[in-house]
Structures are given as structure tokens and as C-alpha cells.
Amino acid sequence: MEERIERFLAALGRDRGFSPNTVSAYRNDLSQFCHFLCEQHVLQSWAELTGTILTNYVLYLRERGYANATVARKVAAVKSFCHYLVECGELRHDPAAELPSPKVDKFIPRAITPEQVEALLAQPARERTPEALRDKAMLETLYASGMRVSELTALNVDDLDLEAGRVRCGNKPERQRWVPLSSSAIAALDEYLQLGRPFLRQSPAEQALFLNHRGSRLTRQGFWLILKSYAEAAELGDITPHTLRHTFAAHALTRGRALREVQQVLGHVSISTTQVYQQVAAQVGRANGHALVSTVAACYDNDGSE
């Protein structure tokens, strides 16, 4: 039975293009499901799986105090697996077809104000070290482009086109896109390339744009620690790299950029994923004391690309 789960997980990565992190999350959730079956329902094959067993599993999760969002995710993993079992002939009927998922509140991302962004960007500008020039360029690029931190750290030097004022990002070929940069981001990147990166680079063959003190590609974890340090110095509290992505989207809308344009820049598959930023933009506007964009009813479709 576990072999069938492994085949399902392999199919997620091979056929549906799921990232290793997403496949790992599915593995953890389905492992817990198998543990539940071993404890309370001894099945000889997946053909014995029933809707009653699945309902018992949802109750099992609730008894352990999981949040609605967590239960919904675990149920979604089981539903996807059951659908796969039907497709491959292990089940004649889908026992999860009528299984309800917990209602999850709509997620409203957090954005910081333009004044807070200014305070954050001012922190690395206090010094002129190669690391400070790198950090200034990274923060300016992230705020100007709204790219994911994984996309930021994956950038190579040849992904920059400073003459055209743009950067190419996207971890998957089908999601690669050229994103425009602000004048301040262009200036920060140019200064880093001239006065920062040459002193960090140890191998002439290194293609990574942003380098750590060992001369190799900076990791997502490394950037997170850098951001945390500057956020604390700017007294911004606990912000994450995704906070800057949310902030870019909200501020872009307040400045009049079209929703479809913001969707393309962010690399969202669904427009509904981008629509939530209209609410965030309205919140930022109220925080600054002036009207910005109207709030519309929008649902948040979390497809892993927020």
C-alpha cells in the first residue's frame, strides 16, 4: 500500500510539476493518514477504503486540535490520493467525493507602509561594505519586482538587463517572466555589480548574482536572516520576505497599475490570487490617511504562488 503512495508522490512531481517542498508536504500528510489506518482500520488493500473511514479520519484530526487550515490541507491530500486511486484502477468509486473540507477563513496578506519600506531600505545604506551593497540591491530588487525569495536567490548575473531596466525571474521555465525594475533598484544593482560582487566572488565561473561571504550563492535562509536583522534595526517587528512581495503588490495597485499587470509581474496563475491585494491596498491607504483603491469582494485562491 505504501508503494502506491510513493507512485502517487512521484506522479505529483513528474506529471503535475509540483515542487519538492510540496511533494514533501504531501508525503507527510499521507504518512499520517497511513498511521491512522494502521492504528484504527487494518486494510488489506486500498480497495477497502470507505467514506466512513475517511470521515473518521477527519474526526481523528479534529480531536487532536489541528487548526481548520491544517485539517483542510490534510483532507485535500487524501482527496487527491483517492482521485489517483480511482484513475489507476485501485478503486471503482471515489470514497472522498462527498468528504467535506473545513471552511478556512480568507487569507489577507500583510503589507507594510511606504514609510516603513523607506526605513527598511535605509538600513543597509548606512554602510559601504560589499555585503551592505548586496543587501541594498536585494531589498530594492525584491520590493521593486515582487518576486519570491526563491526567485531572488536563484538569479544569475545574466538574468539582469539593466539597460532595459528589467530582470528575468521564475524558477520554472513555463513561469519565467521579465519584470521591470525601479530606478532605485537599477542604481543599487549597478553599484553592487561594480563595487560589491567582485569582492565577494571567489570563482570567476560563479554565475549567481547574490553571493554570500564564501563566494557562493546566497540561500533563502541566508536572506531571511539578513532581512530579519534589518527589520529589527528599523523597528518593523516580524516581517518575512513574502511581506515585501505582498507590499509590492499593494503599493503597485495604489499607484494605479492594472490588476492584470500586477498578476503578470507576480507570476500568479489565477487572477483571484491577485485580487486579494486590492483589500491590502485599501488597508495601506487607510493607514496612510488617504483613499487609494476601492475594495472589491475577492476570494483568495492559494495555489502555492501567492
Helices and strands as residue ranges (DSSP letters): H 2-14, H 20-40, G 46-48, H 51-63, H 68-87, H 114-122, G 124-126, H 130-145, H 149-153, G 157-159, E 160-161, E 166-169, G 173-175, E 177-180, H 183-195, H 197-200, H 220-233, H 241-254, H 259-266, H 271-288
